[in-house]
């Protein structure tokens, strides 16, 4: 379980610092990313393509650069 938490935390840290390639490398090809709520990007994103192209590609267009930070509150 600790290994899974470390993967998630390192991926989020890489994303937060703008290192998308490191975040991609940290996740398995069949990773799942879930965003709660009713935002346009909310829902379950399965696989690297869905996470990095569909979800992050859409999300990036919704925010000003450097206006979003990711905080992990529980793993």
N, C-alpha and C positions, 0 to 999 in steps of 0.2 A: 504494500500500500504506500509506503514512503517513497518508493521509486516513482509511482504514478503522480504523487503530489509534487515531487521535484520536477517532473516533466512539465506539468501544468505551470508551475511557478516560473520555470526557466523560459517557457514559451511566452508567458505574459510579460515577463521582464524584457525579453527581446522585442516584443511588439511595442511595449511602452517606450523603449529607447529608439524605435524606428528601424530595428534590424529584422525586417520581414523574412529574409533568407534564413536567419538563425531560428526564428519562430517556426518556419516550415520544417526545418531539419529536425526540430525537437519532437514534432508530432508524427504519429504513425499515419500511413496512407489512409487508414479507415477510421481516423479520429472523429469524434463527435463534439460539436460546439453548440451549446444551448444558450439562447438569449431569451430571458423571460419578458413578459409584457406584451404590449400591443404596438410596438414601434414597427416601422416598415421592414426592419431587419430582424425582428423577433422570430423565434422559432428554433427548430433543430436543424443544424447544418451538418451533413454527414460526408466525410472525406475531405482531403486537402483542397481539392478544387472548389467544393462548396464553401469551405471555410475561408480560403484566401481570395478566391475570385468572386464568388457570389456574395457572401456575407461582407467581407472586408471591402470588396470593391464597391458595393452599394453604400456601406456605412461611411466610407471615406468621403463620398460626395455630399453627405449630409452635414458634415462638421467643418469648421474652420481649422486649418493646420494648428497643431499644438493646443487645441481647445478641449481635448478629452484625455482623461487619465483612467487607467484601469487599476482598481484596487481589489485584491483578492481578500475576501473577508472570512471565507471558510473553504476548506478542501476536504 
